[in-house]
Amino acid sequence: MKGLSFRTGGELFTVDVTYVMKIVRNMEFTPIPAAPGAVVGIAGMKGRVVTVLSLADLLGQEKGVQAKNAVIFKSLTNGNDQMGLMIEQPGDLIEINENEILPLPKSSGEEEHLCISGMAEIEGLLYRIINIDSIISRFRDDIERGADSISQRGTEK
């Protein structure tokens, strides 16, 4: 697997590059009132509405440095589903062999199991592997509400 690495909350993560659509620096989004905690807002991307999530909130990390960059993903099972994850810093492309992927420790919390599919140690650094399809399916209703919200605002003008 070829992965895109990035940092959030001082930790390293990676995701299979086949999910990645683009990296957006200094992401601008519209907050959604009363949205679930991890949903920071919605953004327009090439005529599509993308729900933007905070990876730090998904993982229950302490509030710290505000993430200003985002990685925009697509679902591989349903290419129409797209989502953004706010990250602190994009990294490099890394190669991960299947035999280097480790299972999550049993002490990992339930929330982490929904977002992280495993871990890999590459050149002495530990990367947690993001499970994009799991996150998208968990927030599919929010993605649809975000699209409806943009559509409704467009008709109000």
Secondary structure by P-SEA (a helix, b strand, c coil): cbbbbbccccbbbbccccccccccccbbbbbbcccccccccccccccbbbbbbcccccccccccccccbbbbbbbcccccccbbbbbcbbbbbbbbcccccccccccccaaaaaccccccccccbbbbbbbaaaaaaaaaaaaaaaaaaaaaaaaac
